[in-house]
Amino acid sequence: MTDNKKNVKKTVLIPLLFLVIISIIIYLVTEHFNKAKFVRYPAFGISLPSKYEIHGIDISHHQNNIDWDEVKAMKDQNVKIGFCFIKATEGIGRVDNMFRKNWYNSKKSGLPRGAYHFFIGSKSGKAQAANFIETVQLSKGDMPPVLDIEQANGATPEQLIQRAKEWLQTVEAYYQVKPVIYTYVDFYEKYLSKGFEEYDLWIAHYLQQDKPRIQRKWIFWQHNEKGRVNGIDALVDCNVFNGDSTDFKEFLIQ
C-alpha cells in the first residue's frame, strides 16, 4: 500500500471513529438524564423520583378511614401530595365501601381527585361502565375517569379488548372526557399495545428505579406501593404526574 493510500484511509477512519465516540457519549449522557433520580424522603418512608414536580397517591377501602386534611397538609422538603385517585367501583355491581366518604372528603380538603373502576375481564364492558356512571359524579377540577385493567379473568384477548373498549367508549360518551387506562407494563404489552394509543396511560412499574419500562408516552407512573402518608394508617401506592403544574391544570376536567 502506498503512503498516499494510507493517508487517505486515515483521513476517512479518524473522523468516523470520532463520530462513533461522540455518538456513544451523547447516548450515555441522554440515558443518564432520562433516568429518574430517586431521593429518600423520610416522612414518606420511601425514595421518590425527584425530577417530577407533582406527586400523588391512589387509595381504596384498604386504607380504611383517612384524614384528608392531614393528607393535603403533608410536606417533606419540597414534596407534597398533589392528587389522589380513589377506587369507586369493581365489576358489574360492586361499589367500594369507602368511596363516597373518600370522594366527599377529598374534595372538601381541596385535593384534586379522580375515580377509578377495577375492571373484571369476564364481565360486560357496558354493564361495568353503567356501574361506574351510576356511582361517580364528576365535576370541574376532577381528574378524568380511570379504567384499572390488570387481569383477564379468563377472557380471551379478543373478548378483553372488546369489553375494555366498551367501557372506555361508554364512559367517554357519558362524561364527555376521554378516560385514562391504568395497568402494568407486561399486561399492556400483551393485551393493550394496539388500539388504545388514543388514551392517556397510567403505568405501574416497581421493578427498577428508572423511568417506566415502556416505549409509549405515559401520563402517570405508579412507582411504589409502600409509601407512608400523614392521615393514612396503611401503606399507600405512590405516583408521579409526567408534566408540570400547567400541564396538570390542563389535564383536569374544565
C-alpha positions in Angstrom: 0.0 0.0 0.0 1.4 3.4 -0.9 1.8 6.2 1.6 -1.0 8.2 -0.2 -3.5 5.4 0.2 -2.6 5.0 3.9 -3.1 8.7 4.4 -6.5 8.7 2.7 -7.6 5.7 4.8 -6.5 7.5 8.0 -8.3 10.7 6.8 -11.5 8.7 6.5 -11.3 6.5 9.5 -10.3 9.1 12.1 -13.4 11.3 11.6 -15.6 8.2 11.6 -14.1 7.0 14.8 -14.5 10.4 16.3 -18.2 10.4 15.3 -18.8 7.0 16.8 -17.2 8.0 20.1 -19.3 11.3 20.3 -22.4 9.3 19.5 -21.8 6.9 22.3 -21.1 9.7 24.7 -24.3 11.5 23.7 -26.3 8.3 24.2 -24.9 7.6 27.6 -25.4 11.1 28.8 -29.0 11.1 27.5 -29.8 7.8 29.2 -28.3 9.1 32.4 -30.5 12.2 32.5 -33.6 10.3 31.3 -33.4 8.1 34.3 -35.4 9.1 37.3 -33.2 10.1 40.2 -34.7 8.7 43.4 -34.2 10.6 46.7 -35.1 9.3 50.1 -37.9 11.3 51.8 -38.2 10.1 55.5 -41.7 11.3 56.0 -42.9 9.2 53.1 -40.9 6.2 54.2 -39.6 5.6 50.6 -37.4 7.1 47.9 -39.3 9.3 45.3 -38.3 10.2 41.7 -37.2 13.7 42.4 -37.3 15.1 38.8 -41.1 15.1 38.8 -42.9 18.1 40.2 -46.3 16.6 41.1 -46.7 13.6 43.3 -49.9 11.8 44.3 -51.5 8.6 45.7 -54.2 6.1 45.0 -56.4 4.6 47.6 -59.4 2.3 48.3 -61.1 0.7 51.3 -57.8 -1.0 52.1 -56.6 2.4 53.5 -59.5 2.5 56.0 -60.5 5.9 57.4 -58.5 8.8 56.0 -57.9 12.2 57.5 -57.9 14.2 54.2 -56.8 17.4 55.8 -53.6 15.8 57.0 -53.0 14.3 53.6 -53.4 17.7 51.9 -51.2 19.4 54.5 -48.3 16.8 54.4 -45.0 18.1 53.1 -41.5 16.7 53.2 -38.9 19.2 51.9 -40.3 20.2 48.5 -42.7 17.3 48.1 -46.4 17.3 48.9 -49.4 15.3 47.8 -50.8 16.9 44.7 -53.6 14.5 43.7 -55.4 11.3 44.7 -57.1 8.6 42.7 -59.9 6.8 44.6 -61.4 3.4 43.9 -65.1 3.8 43.0 -66.3 0.5 41.6 -65.5 -3.0 40.6 -67.1 -5.3 38.1 -70.9 -5.0 37.5 -72.4 -4.4 40.9 -69.7 -3.6 43.4 -69.0 -0.2 44.9 -66.0 0.4 47.2 -67.5 0.7 50.7 -65.3 3.8 51.4 -65.7 5.5 48.1 -68.5 8.0 48.9 -66.8 9.1 52.1 -63.4 9.4 50.4 -64.9 11.2 47.4 -66.6 13.8 49.5 -63.8 14.5 52.0 -61.0 14.6 49.4 -63.0 17.3 47.6 -63.6 19.2 50.8 -59.9 19.2 51.5 -59.1 20.8 48.2 -57.0 17.9 46.9 -57.6 17.2 43.1 -59.3 13.8 43.0 -60.0 11.1 40.4 -62.1 7.9 40.4 -61.2 4.5 39.1 -63.0 1.4 38.1 -61.4 -2.1 38.7 -62.2 -4.0 35.6 -63.3 -7.7 35.5 -62.4 -9.1 32.1 -65.0 -11.8 32.1 -67.9 -9.3 32.5 -69.7 -6.9 30.1 -67.9 -3.7 29.5 -71.1 -1.8 29.1 -72.5 -3.1 32.3 -69.4 -2.3 34.2 -69.4 1.3 32.7 -73.0 1.6 34.0 -71.9 0.7 37.5 -69.2 3.4 37.4 -71.6 6.0 35.9 -74.3 5.4 38.5 -71.7 5.8 41.3 -69.4 8.6 40.2 -70.4 12.2 39.7 -67.5 14.2 38.2 -67.2 18.0 38.5 -64.9 20.8 37.4 -61.4 20.3 38.7 -61.6 16.5 39.0 -59.3 14.2 37.0 -60.7 12.1 34.1 -62.2 8.7 35.0 -59.7 5.7 35.0 -60.1 2.1 33.8 -57.9 -0.1 36.1 -57.4 -3.2 33.9 -54.8 -5.7 35.1 -56.4 -9.1 34.9 -58.0 -11.1 32.0 -60.2 -13.2 34.4 -60.4 -16.0 31.8 -61.4 -13.7 28.9 -59.7 -14.3 25.6 -57.6 -11.4 24.3 -60.3 -10.5 21.8 -63.0 -10.5 24.5 -60.9 -8.5 26.8 -60.1 -5.8 24.2 -63.8 -5.6 23.1 -65.1 -5.2 26.7 -62.4 -2.7 27.6 -63.3 -0.6 24.6 -67.0 -0.8 25.5 -66.2 0.6 29.0 -64.0 3.3 27.6 -66.4 4.4 24.9 -69.5 4.3 27.2 -67.8 6.3 29.9 -66.4 8.9 27.5 -69.8 9.4 25.8 -71.4 10.0 29.2 -68.8 12.3 30.8 -67.6 13.9 27.6 -64.0 13.4 28.6 -61.5 10.7 27.5 -60.7 8.2 30.2 -57.2 7.1 31.4 -56.0 3.5 31.3 -54.2 2.1 34.3 -52.2 -1.1 34.0 -48.8 -2.6 34.4 -46.1 -2.9 31.7 -46.4 -6.6 30.9 -50.2 -6.6 30.8 -50.2 -3.5 28.5 -47.7 -5.1 26.1 -49.7 -8.4 26.0 -53.2 -7.0 25.6 -53.4 -3.3 25.0 -50.4 -2.2 22.9 -52.6 -1.9 19.8 -55.9 0.0 19.5 -55.6 2.0 22.8 -53.0 4.6 21.8 -55.5 7.5 22.0 -55.9 7.0 25.7 -53.6 8.5 28.3 -51.7 5.8 30.2 -51.1 5.4 33.9 -48.5 2.8 34.2 -47.4 0.7 37.2 -43.7 -0.2 37.3 -41.8 -1.0 40.5 -39.0 -3.4 39.5 -36.2 -0.9 38.8 -35.5 2.7 39.9 -35.7 4.1 36.4 -38.4 5.5 34.1 -41.2 3.0 33.4 -40.1 0.2 31.1 -42.4 1.0 28.3 -41.9 2.6 24.9 -45.1 4.7 24.6 -45.9 8.0 26.3 -47.4 7.9 29.8 -49.1 10.4 32.0 -48.9 8.8 35.5 -46.3 6.4 36.9 -47.1 4.3 39.9 -43.6 3.7 41.2 -44.1 2.3 44.7 -46.8 0.6 46.7 -45.3 1.0 50.2 -45.4 4.8 50.8 -46.5 6.4 54.1 -48.7 9.5 54.1 -49.9 11.5 57.1 -53.6 10.9 57.8 -53.5 7.3 56.4 -52.7 4.4 58.7 -52.0 1.8 55.9 -49.3 1.7 53.2 -50.2 3.7 50.1 -49.4 3.5 46.4 -47.3 6.4 45.2 -47.4 8.1 41.8 -46.0 10.9 39.8 -47.5 13.1 37.1 -45.5 13.4 33.9 -45.6 17.1 33.4 -45.5 20.4 35.2 -48.2 22.3 37.1 -49.5 23.9 33.9 -49.8 20.5 32.2 -51.7 19.2 35.3 -54.2 22.0 35.3 -54.9 21.4 31.6 -55.4 17.7 32.4 -58.1 18.3 34.9 -61.8 18.5 33.8 -62.5 22.1 32.8 
